[in-house]
């Protein structure tokens, strides 16, 4: 050991170059900094690093449950692996076992829009959210090209219960379904007010409606067609059809056939009867003859009259 403003420890033993303290909790006291070659400084309980610091056993606080890091940085260094808050085995890059609070905006998804891609609407075990796709599977009938979908899922990923709303980017049709534990559950179309072009196969009402002698008219808010079904009559003698020139066909007169109480009305277009000829009236005035039809002259002041197609007599 030599002392000349510098303490040098020289030794050829295995402990050479070491300064050993045998007293418990020894102190090294300096009036200013203690400098370690490589860029570490010790001063007043603070350790300064001008180079990289490595803590192989981790960073720990043995007096409080929290570890606080204050101050600023001149850059950001990224490390591979995952961050766990409340867990030592994070399953994702950031994994917190408690609540996460963000006073600002949180972004995710395609283009940071909070919309994700999902092609198959029928997948089991997926998550609630907002989705888009250009290759839809298990969407509504005839779905193609770009589609929107809102998916609300049951909390048990082992089943397939979801409320789904979907529709094309390019029209105003809206569809929905509740999957009922099946990814192929049929979709239904929502009908709304306002002008819009209905798309197949739901450009008709899509339901069978029964009336006595009427149908459903088409409007710009509901897609529907007029439907007539055969009528049943117990007393054919008291039944007459008088359609008096207000319903016309583009292919002349089709027919109205009633056979002793049961028959079918076949209508074409908006008219029954010749567009330029006399109005046609159809009647059943007896139970012994199976089919009656005849003509009513437009000049006739009566609303209608029933005639026998064989004799043309009333």
The 8 nearest C-alpha neighbors of each residue, nearest first, counted from 0:
[[1, 8, 7, 9, 2, 6, 10, 5],
 [0, 2, 7, 6, 3, 8, 5, 9],
 [1, 3, 6, 5, 4, 0, 7, 8],
 [2, 4, 5, 1, 6, 7, 0, 8],
 [5, 3, 2, 6, 1, 7, 0, 8],
 [6, 4, 3, 2, 7, 1, 8, 0],
 [5, 7, 2, 1, 8, 4, 3, 0],
 [8, 6, 1, 0, 5, 9, 2, 16],
 [9, 7, 0, 16, 6, 10, 1, 17],
 [8, 10, 16, 0, 15, 7, 11, 1],
 [11, 9, 15, 12, 16, 8, 14, 13],
 [10, 12, 15, 13, 9, 14, 16, 8],
 [13, 11, 15, 14, 10, 16, 9, 17],
 [14, 12, 15, 11, 10, 16, 17, 9],
 [15, 13, 12, 17, 16, 10, 11, 18],
 [14, 16, 10, 12, 13, 17, 11, 9],
 [15, 17, 8, 9, 14, 10, 18, 7],
 [18, 16, 15, 14, 19, 8, 9, 10],
 [19, 17, 20, 16, 8, 15, 14, 7],
 [18, 20, 17, 21, 14, 22, 16, 25],
 [21, 19, 22, 25, 18, 23, 24, 26],
 [20, 22, 19, 23, 25, 24, 18, 26],
 [21, 23, 20, 25, 24, 19, 26, 27],
 [24, 22, 25, 21, 20, 26, 19, 27],
 [25, 23, 22, 26, 20, 21, 27, 19],
 [26, 24, 23, 22, 20, 27, 21, 28],
 [27, 25, 28, 24, 20, 23, 22, 29],
 [26, 28, 29, 25, 33, 24, 20, 30],
 [27, 29, 26, 30, 33, 31, 32, 25],
 [30, 28, 31, 32, 27, 33, 42, 41],
 [29, 31, 28, 32, 33, 42, 43, 27],
 [30, 32, 29, 42, 33, 43, 41, 28],
 [33, 31, 42, 41, 34, 40, 29, 30],
 [32, 34, 41, 40, 35, 29, 42, 31],
 [35, 33, 40, 32, 39, 36, 41, 38],
 [34, 36, 39, 38, 37, 40, 33, 41],
 [35, 37, 38, 34, 39, 40, 33, 50],
 [38, 36, 35, 39, 50, 49, 48, 34],
 [37, 39, 49, 50, 48, 36, 35, 40],
 [40, 38, 48, 35, 47, 34, 37, 49],
 [41, 39, 34, 47, 46, 33, 32, 35],
 [40, 42, 46, 33, 32, 45, 47, 34],
 [41, 43, 32, 45, 44, 31, 40, 46],
 [44, 42, 45, 41, 32, 31, 46, 29],
 [43, 45, 42, 46, 41, 47, 40, 32],
 [46, 44, 42, 43, 41, 47, 40, 48],
 [45, 47, 41, 40, 42, 48, 44, 39],
 [48, 46, 40, 39, 41, 45, 49, 38],
 [49, 47, 39, 50, 38, 40, 52, 46],
 [48, 50, 38, 39, 47, 51, 37, 40],
 [49, 51, 48, 38, 52, 37, 39, 47],
 [52, 50, 53, 48, 49, 38, 37, 39],
 [53, 51, 50, 48, 54, 49, 39, 47],
 [52, 54, 55, 51, 57, 56, 58, 50],
 [55, 53, 57, 56, 58, 52, 59, 51],
 [54, 56, 57, 53, 58, 52, 59, 51],
 [55, 57, 54, 58, 59, 53, 52, 60],
 [56, 58, 54, 55, 59, 53, 60, 52],
 [59, 57, 54, 56, 60, 66, 55, 53],
 [60, 58, 61, 57, 66, 56, 65, 62],
 [59, 61, 62, 66, 63, 65, 64, 58],
 [60, 62, 63, 59, 64, 65, 66, 58],
 [63, 61, 60, 64, 65, 59, 66, 67],
 [64, 62, 65, 60, 61, 66, 59, 67],
 [65, 63, 66, 60, 62, 61, 59, 67],
 [66, 64, 63, 67, 60, 62, 59, 61],
 [65, 67, 60, 68, 64, 59, 63, 58],
 [68, 66, 65, 69, 60, 64, 63, 70],
 [67, 69, 66, 70, 71, 65, 58, 72],
 [70, 68, 67, 71, 72, 66, 65, 45],
 [69, 71, 68, 72, 67, 73, 74, 47],
 [72, 70, 73, 69, 74, 68, 75, 67],
 [73, 71, 74, 70, 75, 69, 76, 68],
 [72, 74, 71, 75, 76, 70, 49, 50],
 [75, 73, 72, 76, 71, 77, 70, 78],
 [74, 76, 77, 73, 72, 78, 71, 79],
 [75, 77, 78, 74, 72, 73, 79, 51],
 [78, 76, 75, 79, 80, 74, 81, 82],
 [77, 79, 80, 76, 81, 75, 82, 92],
 [80, 78, 77, 81, 92, 82, 76, 93],
 [79, 81, 78, 92, 82, 91, 89, 93],
 [82, 80, 92, 93, 91, 89, 83, 79],
 [83, 81, 93, 92, 94, 89, 84, 80],
 [82, 84, 94, 89, 86, 95, 87, 93],
 [85, 83, 95, 86, 94, 96, 82, 87],
 [84, 86, 96, 95, 83, 87, 97, 94],
 [85, 87, 83, 84, 88, 89, 96, 95],
 [86, 88, 83, 89, 85, 84, 82, 94],
 [87, 89, 86, 90, 83, 94, 81, 82],
 [90, 88, 83, 94, 91, 86, 87, 81],
 [89, 91, 94, 88, 92, 81, 93, 83],
 [92, 90, 93, 94, 89, 81, 82, 83],
 [91, 93, 81, 82, 94, 80, 90, 89],
 [94, 92, 82, 91, 81, 83, 95, 89],
 [93, 95, 83, 89, 91, 84, 82, 90],
 [96, 94, 84, 97, 83, 85, 93, 86],
 [95, 97, 85, 84, 94, 86, 98, 83],
 [98, 96, 95, 99, 85, 84, 94, 100],
 [97, 99, 100, 96, 95, 101, 84, 85],
 [100, 98, 97, 101, 95, 96, 94, 84],
 [101, 99, 98, 102, 103, 97, 105, 104],
 [100, 102, 103, 99, 104, 105, 98, 106],
 [103, 101, 100, 104, 105, 99, 106, 98],
 [102, 104, 101, 105, 100, 106, 99, 107],
 [103, 105, 106, 102, 101, 107, 100, 111],
 [104, 106, 103, 107, 101, 113, 111, 102],
 [107, 105, 111, 113, 104, 112, 108, 110],
 [106, 108, 111, 113, 112, 105, 109, 114],
 [107, 109, 113, 115, 114, 111, 112, 110],
 [110, 108, 111, 115, 112, 114, 113, 107],
 [109, 111, 112, 108, 107, 113, 114, 106],
 [112, 110, 107, 108, 106, 109, 113, 114],
 [111, 113, 110, 114, 109, 108, 107, 106],
 [114, 112, 108, 107, 111, 106, 115, 109],
 [115, 113, 108, 129, 130, 112, 109, 131],
 [114, 116, 130, 108, 109, 129, 131, 113],
 [117, 115, 131, 130, 132, 118, 114, 109],
 [116, 118, 119, 132, 130, 131, 115, 120],
 [117, 119, 135, 132, 134, 136, 120, 116],
 [120, 118, 136, 121, 117, 122, 137, 135],
 [119, 121, 137, 122, 138, 136, 118, 117],
 [182, 120, 122, 119, 137, 183, 123, 181],
 [123, 121, 120, 119, 182, 125, 124, 159],
 [122, 124, 159, 125, 121, 158, 156, 182],
 [125, 123, 156, 157, 122, 126, 159, 158],
 [126, 124, 123, 122, 156, 127, 152, 159],
 [127, 125, 152, 128, 124, 151, 150, 156],
 [128, 126, 151, 152, 150, 125, 129, 149],
 [129, 127, 150, 149, 126, 130, 151, 114],
 [128, 130, 149, 114, 148, 115, 150, 131],
 [131, 129, 115, 148, 114, 116, 117, 147],
 [132, 130, 147, 116, 146, 117, 148, 115],
 [133, 131, 118, 146, 145, 134, 116, 117],
 [132, 134, 145, 144, 135, 146, 131, 143],
 [135, 133, 132, 118, 144, 143, 136, 145],
 [136, 134, 118, 132, 133, 138, 119, 143],
 [135, 137, 119, 138, 118, 120, 134, 121],
 [138, 136, 120, 121, 119, 183, 135, 139],
 [137, 139, 136, 120, 135, 142, 140, 186],
 [138, 140, 186, 142, 141, 137, 174, 185],
 [141, 139, 142, 138, 200, 186, 199, 137],
 [140, 142, 143, 139, 199, 200, 138, 198],
 [143, 141, 140, 139, 138, 135, 144, 167],
 [144, 142, 135, 141, 145, 134, 133, 146],
 [143, 145, 133, 134, 146, 142, 135, 132],
 [146, 144, 133, 132, 168, 167, 143, 131],
 [147, 145, 167, 132, 168, 131, 166, 133],
 [146, 148, 131, 165, 166, 130, 167, 168],
 [149, 147, 165, 130, 164, 129, 131, 150],
 [148, 150, 129, 164, 163, 128, 130, 165],
 [149, 151, 163, 127, 128, 162, 148, 152],
 [152, 150, 127, 162, 161, 163, 128, 149],
 [153, 151, 161, 127, 126, 160, 150, 154],
 [152, 154, 155, 160, 161, 151, 156, 159],
 [153, 155, 156, 152, 126, 157, 158, 160],
 [156, 154, 157, 153, 158, 124, 152, 159],
 [155, 157, 124, 158, 154, 125, 123, 153],
 [156, 158, 155, 124, 159, 123, 154, 153],
 [159, 157, 156, 180, 160, 155, 123, 124],
 [158, 160, 180, 123, 181, 161, 178, 124],
 [161, 159, 180, 179, 178, 153, 158, 152],
 [162, 160, 152, 151, 178, 177, 153, 163],
 [161, 163, 177, 151, 150, 176, 178, 152],
 [162, 164, 150, 176, 175, 149, 161, 177],
 [165, 163, 175, 149, 148, 174, 150, 176],
 [166, 164, 148, 174, 147, 175, 173, 149],
 [165, 167, 173, 147, 146, 174, 172, 168],
 [166, 168, 146, 169, 170, 145, 147, 165],
 [167, 169, 146, 145, 170, 147, 166, 144],
 [168, 170, 167, 171, 145, 166, 146, 172],
 [171, 169, 172, 167, 168, 166, 196, 195],
 [170, 172, 173, 195, 169, 167, 166, 196],
 [173, 171, 170, 166, 174, 197, 167, 188],
 [172, 174, 166, 189, 188, 165, 171, 175],
 [175, 173, 188, 165, 187, 164, 189, 166],
 [176, 174, 164, 163, 187, 186, 165, 188],
 [175, 177, 186, 163, 178, 162, 187, 164],
 [178, 176, 162, 161, 179, 163, 160, 175],
 [177, 179, 184, 181, 161, 160, 180, 176],
 [180, 178, 160, 181, 177, 159, 184, 161],
 [181, 179, 159, 160, 178, 158, 182, 161],
 [182, 180, 178, 183, 179, 184, 159, 121],
 [121, 181, 183, 184, 178, 122, 180, 159],
 [184, 182, 181, 137, 185, 121, 178, 138],
 [183, 185, 178, 181, 182, 186, 176, 179],
 [186, 184, 183, 187, 176, 139, 178, 140],
 [185, 187, 176, 139, 175, 174, 184, 188],
 [188, 186, 175, 174, 176, 189, 185, 139],
 [187, 189, 174, 173, 190, 175, 186, 172],
 [188, 190, 173, 174, 191, 187, 175, 172],
 [191, 189, 188, 221, 192, 220, 173, 172],
 [192, 190, 189, 220, 193, 221, 172, 173],
 [193, 191, 220, 194, 190, 221, 219, 195],
 [192, 194, 220, 195, 191, 219, 221, 190],
 [195, 193, 219, 220, 192, 196, 191, 218],
 [194, 196, 197, 193, 171, 219, 220, 172],
 [197, 195, 198, 194, 171, 170, 172, 202],
 [198, 196, 202, 195, 222, 201, 199, 172],
 [197, 199, 202, 201, 200, 196, 172, 170],
 [200, 198, 201, 202, 197, 141, 203, 140],
 [199, 201, 202, 198, 140, 203, 141, 205],
 [202, 200, 199, 203, 198, 205, 204, 197],
 [201, 203, 197, 199, 198, 222, 200, 204],
 [204, 202, 223, 222, 201, 205, 224, 200],
 [203, 205, 223, 222, 206, 202, 201, 224],
 [204, 206, 203, 201, 207, 223, 202, 200],
 [205, 207, 204, 208, 203, 223, 209, 201],
 [208, 206, 209, 205, 204, 226, 210, 214],
 [207, 209, 206, 210, 214, 226, 215, 204],
 [210, 208, 207, 211, 228, 214, 227, 213],
 [211, 209, 213, 212, 214, 208, 227, 228],
 [210, 212, 213, 209, 230, 228, 214, 227],
 [213, 211, 210, 227, 214, 230, 228, 209],
 [214, 212, 210, 211, 227, 215, 226, 225],
 [213, 215, 225, 226, 227, 210, 216, 212],
 [214, 216, 225, 224, 217, 223, 226, 213],
 [217, 215, 225, 224, 214, 223, 218, 222],
 [216, 218, 223, 224, 222, 215, 221, 219],
 [219, 217, 220, 221, 216, 222, 223, 194],
 [218, 220, 194, 221, 193, 217, 195, 222],
 [219, 221, 192, 218, 193, 194, 191, 222],
 [222, 220, 218, 219, 223, 190, 217, 204],
 [221, 223, 203, 202, 204, 217, 197, 220],
 [224, 222, 203, 204, 217, 221, 216, 215],
 [223, 225, 203, 217, 215, 226, 216, 204],
 [226, 224, 215, 214, 216, 227, 223, 217],
 [225, 227, 214, 224, 228, 215, 213, 208],
 [228, 226, 214, 213, 225, 229, 264, 212],
 [229, 227, 263, 230, 264, 226, 209, 212],
 [228, 230, 263, 262, 264, 231, 227, 261],
 [229, 231, 261, 262, 228, 232, 263, 211],
 [230, 232, 261, 260, 229, 233, 262, 257],
 [233, 231, 260, 234, 235, 261, 230, 238],
 [232, 234, 260, 235, 231, 259, 261, 236],
 [235, 233, 236, 232, 237, 260, 238, 286],
 [234, 236, 238, 260, 237, 283, 232, 286],
 [237, 235, 284, 285, 234, 238, 283, 286],
 [236, 238, 235, 234, 284, 239, 283, 285],
 [239, 237, 235, 236, 283, 282, 240, 284],
 [238, 240, 282, 283, 281, 241, 305, 237],
 [239, 241, 281, 282, 280, 242, 238, 283],
 [242, 240, 280, 243, 303, 281, 239, 279],
 [241, 243, 244, 280, 240, 245, 246, 271],
 [244, 242, 278, 241, 245, 279, 280, 303],
 [243, 245, 278, 246, 242, 272, 247, 271],
 [246, 244, 243, 270, 247, 242, 271, 269],
 [270, 245, 247, 271, 269, 244, 242, 272],
 [270, 248, 246, 271, 269, 272, 274, 245],
 [249, 247, 270, 268, 250, 267, 271, 251],
 [248, 250, 251, 268, 247, 267, 270, 274],
 [251, 249, 248, 252, 253, 267, 268, 273],
 [252, 250, 248, 273, 249, 272, 253, 274],
 [251, 253, 272, 271, 273, 254, 248, 250],
 [252, 254, 251, 265, 266, 267, 255, 271],
 [255, 253, 265, 256, 252, 264, 266, 271],
 [254, 256, 264, 265, 263, 257, 281, 253],
 [255, 257, 262, 263, 290, 254, 258, 264],
 [258, 256, 262, 261, 290, 259, 260, 263],
 [257, 259, 289, 261, 262, 260, 290, 256],
 [260, 258, 286, 289, 261, 235, 257, 288],
 [259, 261, 232, 235, 231, 258, 233, 257],
 [262, 260, 231, 258, 257, 259, 230, 232],
 [261, 263, 257, 229, 258, 256, 230, 260],
 [262, 264, 229, 256, 265, 228, 257, 255],
 [263, 265, 255, 229, 266, 256, 228, 262],
 [264, 266, 254, 255, 263, 253, 267, 227],
 [267, 265, 264, 268, 253, 271, 254, 270],
 [268, 266, 248, 269, 265, 253, 270, 249],
 [269, 267, 248, 270, 249, 266, 247, 246],
 [268, 270, 247, 246, 248, 267, 271, 266],
 [247, 246, 271, 269, 248, 268, 272, 245],
 [270, 272, 247, 246, 248, 252, 266, 242],
 [271, 273, 252, 279, 247, 278, 270, 274],
 [274, 272, 276, 275, 251, 252, 277, 247],
 [273, 275, 247, 276, 272, 248, 251, 244],
 [276, 274, 273, 277, 272, 278, 244, 247],
 [277, 275, 273, 274, 278, 272, 297, 296],
 [278, 276, 296, 297, 279, 295, 273, 294],
 [277, 279, 244, 243, 295, 272, 297, 296],
 [280, 278, 294, 272, 295, 277, 293, 281],
 [279, 281, 241, 294, 293, 240, 295, 242],
 [282, 280, 292, 240, 293, 241, 239, 291],
 [281, 283, 239, 305, 240, 291, 292, 284],
 [282, 284, 291, 235, 236, 285, 239, 238],
 [285, 283, 236, 282, 235, 237, 238, 286],
 [284, 286, 236, 287, 283, 235, 288, 259],
 [285, 287, 259, 288, 235, 236, 284, 289],
 [286, 288, 285, 289, 259, 284, 290, 258],
 [287, 289, 286, 290, 285, 259, 291, 258],
 [288, 290, 258, 259, 287, 257, 291, 286],
 [289, 291, 288, 258, 257, 256, 292, 283],
 [292, 290, 308, 307, 283, 282, 281, 293],
 [291, 293, 281, 308, 282, 307, 280, 306],
 [292, 294, 308, 306, 280, 281, 279, 311],
 [293, 295, 279, 280, 278, 296, 277, 292],
 [296, 294, 278, 279, 280, 297, 277, 303],
 [295, 297, 298, 277, 299, 278, 294, 279],
 [298, 296, 299, 277, 278, 295, 300, 243],
 [297, 299, 296, 300, 295, 301, 277, 278],
 [298, 300, 296, 297, 301, 295, 302, 303],
 [301, 299, 298, 302, 297, 303, 296, 295],
 [302, 300, 303, 299, 304, 298, 295, 297],
 [301, 303, 300, 304, 243, 299, 241, 295],
 [304, 302, 301, 241, 295, 280, 305, 243],
 [303, 305, 306, 295, 313, 302, 301, 280],
 [304, 306, 282, 313, 239, 281, 303, 280],
 [307, 305, 313, 312, 311, 293, 308, 304],
 [306, 308, 311, 309, 312, 310, 291, 313],
 [309, 307, 292, 291, 311, 293, 310, 306],
 [308, 310, 307, 311, 291, 312, 292, 306],
 [309, 311, 312, 307, 308, 306, 313, 293],
 [312, 310, 307, 308, 306, 309, 293, 313],
 [313, 311, 310, 306, 307, 308, 309, 305],
 [312, 306, 305, 307, 311, 304, 310, 284]]
